[in-house]
Amino acid sequence: MKTVTTLSELRAARAALAGTVGFVPTMGYLHAGHISLVQLAKRDCTSVIVSIFVNPAQFGPNEDLDAYPRDIPRDLQMLQEAGVDLVWLPTPEVMYPPGFQTWIDLDEITQPLEGGMRPGHFRGVATVVAKLFNAVGPDKAYFGQKDAQQVAVVKRMALDLNFPLDIVVGPTQREADGLALSSRNKYLSEAERAAAPVLQRALQAAQVAYAAGERSAAALRALMQQTIEYEPTARIQYVSCAHPLTLQELDTITEGALLSMAVYFGKTRLIDNVILD
């Protein structure tokens, strides 16, 4: 496995890779969810590139950029064991050179859900992902379903800007008790960690209702909210039943929906989702 930092090093190493290239962009502090995306890329492609970059542009002024967990030696060991060919570790100066002023803004798809709670977040996501795509030049790029709105935004951006690649979405990876894997889970206290699987229980309750014939989006939102509210340590930021492509809230479900939520446990904000089909 080769590790590079500068753009010139990346371009030289990328040119030496034969065949199709799969790309997994990450912010590091890797877990089994990231490795599952690497495994998908290895299944599909000749070579696999992973980037590790904690992107400051997608953090708000009151968010956890400085506290975001980092462990590069551990990450590199995991990627080595997973069979990655090339790891890119760009610095902020590489990604945002002095005088940087070019941003990518998407309109409607970034307004609801996470976009409504975290202004400017998806401007930072879309910009950094576009820069990563430009630098790496992959044939396929891999993202996790847990960040459902991010997936929708990246797909829209790639389509609108004519990036010549495929976006592949890997399923959410979970702990044995149903909690979605996330780098932020390490922030949870013991009591908060015990409470957090209520998110999966809420999604499951809505899925059961949907399978039984419930098509009222308001009813599914209410069921998820009620389930979460049984857990006293949980503080709901939003629950949603939205169109899976536009992310606009639904009244009646006719062709499936994206069920999603953001909930605080103490100071830790967790998200989860499922697509009804």
KOLMI-964179 format. One line per 2 residues: number of its first residue (from 1); their letters; for each residue x, y, z of C-alpha. Coordinates in steps of 0.02 Angstrom, whole numbers. Example, Ala and Ser with C-alpha at 12.3 -4.5 7.8 and 13.67 -1.06 7.14 Angstrom:
# residues 2
1) as) 615,-225,390 ~ 684,-53,357
END
This chain:
# residues 277
1) mk) 0,0,0 ~ 68,170,-50
3) tv) 31,329,50 ~ 42,503,-27
5) tt) 7,682,28 ~ 35,804,-113
7) ls) -62,819,-276 ~ 92,781,-380
9) el) 123,621,-281 ~ -59,571,-300
11) ra) -60,600,-487 ~ 99,500,-512
13) ar) 36,355,-406 ~ -136,360,-489
15) aa) -58,352,-662 ~ 35,194,-611
17) la) -125,101,-566 ~ -190,-15,-700
19) gt) -370,-55,-740 ~ -524,17,-656
21) vg) -506,120,-497 ~ -628,122,-352
23) fv) -622,269,-231 ~ -680,279,-50
25) pt) -674,456,22 ~ -668,461,212
27) mg) -636,578,357 ~ -536,444,447
29) yl) -561,362,616 ~ -615,212,515
31) ha) -735,75,567 ~ -813,-79,488
33) gh) -930,29,385 ~ -784,108,293
35) is) -701,-60,269 ~ -863,-130,195
37) lv) -852,6,62 ~ -671,-42,28
39) ql) -727,-222,6 ~ -860,-168,-119
41) ak) -729,-69,-214 ~ -611,-218,-216
43) rd) -752,-326,-282 ~ -789,-207,-425
45) ct) -622,-131,-472 ~ -441,-175,-509
47) sv) -369,-48,-387 ~ -435,45,-234
49) iv) -392,221,-175 ~ -446,289,-5
51) si) -433,470,50 ~ -427,528,230
53) fv) -467,712,256 ~ -564,794,396
55) np) -649,928,292 ~ -663,1091,390
57) aq) -783,1165,262 ~ -925,1049,313
59) fg) -918,1090,498 ~ -1021,1232,570
61) pn) -954,1358,698 ~ -1028,1260,844
63) ed) -985,1086,781 ~ -847,966,829
65) ld) -707,997,704 ~ -569,1010,834
67) ay) -637,865,935 ~ -672,753,785
69) pr) -581,588,819 ~ -420,555,725
71) di) -303,406,724 ~ -204,399,562
73) pr) -87,255,612 ~ -237,146,657
75) dl) -326,196,497 ~ -177,151,389
77) qm) -159,-17,474 ~ -343,-56,440
79) lq) -325,-5,257 ~ -166,-106,237
81) ea) -256,-260,304 ~ -404,-225,189
83) gv) -293,-228,36 ~ -303,-45,-17
85) dl) -180,5,-153 ~ -161,192,-122
87) vw) -205,310,21 ~ -210,498,-4
89) lp) -188,608,151 ~ -209,786,86
91) tp) -180,933,202 ~ -302,1079,218
93) ev) -177,1184,120 ~ -186,1061,-25
95) my) -376,1058,-27 ~ -403,1244,10
97) pp) -252,1344,-51 ~ -230,1525,5
99) gf) -363,1637,-69 ~ -482,1492,-102
101) qt) -652,1558,-159 ~ -735,1427,-270
103) wi) -884,1334,-196 ~ -1017,1215,-258
105) dl) -1194,1254,-202 ~ -1342,1141,-239
107) de) -1513,1217,-223 ~ -1666,1118,-171
109) it) -1590,953,-118 ~ -1480,1033,15
111) qp) -1619,1132,101 ~ -1716,1003,203
113) le) -1661,879,338 ~ -1474,895,376
115) gg) -1461,1049,267 ~ -1595,1136,369
117) mr) -1507,1095,532 ~ -1329,1127,473
119) pg) -1322,1280,357 ~ -1175,1274,238
121) hf) -1138,1092,275 ~ -1176,1026,102
123) rg) -1085,1168,16 ~ -931,1102,104
125) va) -972,921,62 ~ -1008,952,-122
127) tv) -852,1059,-144 ~ -731,938,-63
129) va) -805,786,-150 ~ -792,873,-319
131) kl) -610,915,-282 ~ -576,735,-229
133) fn) -657,668,-387 ~ -555,788,-494
135) av) -392,739,-410 ~ -418,550,-402
137) gp) -511,522,-565 ~ -598,361,-509
139) dk) -710,248,-612 ~ -823,215,-462
141) ay) -844,305,-295 ~ -916,224,-140
143) fg) -1026,302,-5 ~ -1125,232,141
145) qk) -1315,235,151 ~ -1307,297,331
147) da) -1274,472,263 ~ -1426,465,149
149) qq) -1438,650,109 ~ -1252,658,73
151) va) -1275,516,-51 ~ -1418,608,-136
153) vv) -1317,769,-144 ~ -1162,684,-214
155) kr) -1265,592,-346 ~ -1348,755,-399
157) ma) -1183,849,-404 ~ -1096,712,-505
159) ld) -1240,709,-629 ~ -1252,898,-645
161) ln) -1064,920,-669 ~ -1044,772,-787
163) fp) -918,676,-683 ~ -876,517,-781
165) ld) -898,395,-638 ~ -1026,284,-552
167) iv) -1084,316,-373 ~ -1103,153,-277
169) vg) -1199,153,-112 ~ -1157,25,21
171) pt) -1283,-29,154 ~ -1276,43,330
173) qr) -1167,-63,443 ~ -1231,-89,620
175) ea) -1179,-151,790 ~ -1260,-310,855
177) dg) -1394,-207,945 ~ -1438,-109,788
179) la) -1343,53,817 ~ -1273,118,652
181) ls) -1083,125,650 ~ -1018,303,663
183) sr) -856,386,713 ~ -959,492,834
185) nk) -1018,341,934 ~ -858,356,1036
187) yl) -927,516,1113 ~ -1072,423,1195
189) se) -1070,389,1381 ~ -1112,213,1438
191) ae) -1293,262,1472 ~ -1309,356,1307
193) ra) -1236,209,1212 ~ -1365,94,1291
195) aa) -1504,213,1238 ~ -1447,247,1060
197) pv) -1517,88,978 ~ -1689,167,999
199) lq) -1658,246,829 ~ -1657,77,745
201) ra) -1810,23,844 ~ -1903,178,783
203) lq) -1858,141,602 ~ -1911,-40,624
205) aa) -2078,11,700 ~ -2114,121,548
207) qv) -2060,-19,430 ~ -2180,-139,514
209) ay) -2322,-14,499 ~ -2281,16,316
211) aa) -2277,-171,281 ~ -2448,-185,363
213) ge) -2519,-57,240 ~ -2492,112,323
215) rs) -2464,244,189 ~ -2486,404,289
217) aa) -2317,490,305 ~ -2380,586,457
219) al) -2426,424,543 ~ -2253,351,514
221) ra) -2169,510,576 ~ -2277,506,732
223) lm) -2237,323,762 ~ -2050,355,750
225) qq) -2062,506,863 ~ -2164,413,994
227) ti) -2041,268,994 ~ -1892,383,1021
229) ey) -1981,482,1156 ~ -1996,325,1262
231) ep) -1808,344,1287 ~ -1785,488,1412
233) ta) -1604,524,1364 ~ -1649,555,1180
235) ri) -1683,731,1115 ~ -1759,735,941
237) qy) -1698,863,816 ~ -1805,797,673
239) vs) -1894,643,608 ~ -1935,634,424
241) ca) -2032,536,296 ~ -1975,608,131
243) hp) -1963,570,-54 ~ -1803,467,-77
245) lt) -1738,575,-221 ~ -1801,752,-190
247) lq) -1800,736,2 ~ -1962,836,11
249) el) -2080,784,151 ~ -2222,672,95
251) dt) -2406,669,139 ~ -2446,499,63
253) it) -2318,366,18 ~ -2346,303,-158
255) eg) -2174,242,-215 ~ -2073,215,-58
257) al) -1994,343,56 ~ -1837,387,151
259) ls) -1867,376,339 ~ -1733,473,431
261) ma) -1696,560,595 ~ -1569,661,692
263) vy) -1568,638,881 ~ -1456,700,1021
265) fg) -1396,588,1161 ~ -1314,709,1279
267) kt) -1202,816,1168 ~ -1185,682,1033
269) rl) -1292,700,877 ~ -1332,537,787
271) id) -1423,508,622 ~ -1501,351,548
273) nv) -1616,307,405 ~ -1696,172,301
275) il) -1775,172,129 ~ -1946,92,114
277) d) -1965,-13,-42
END
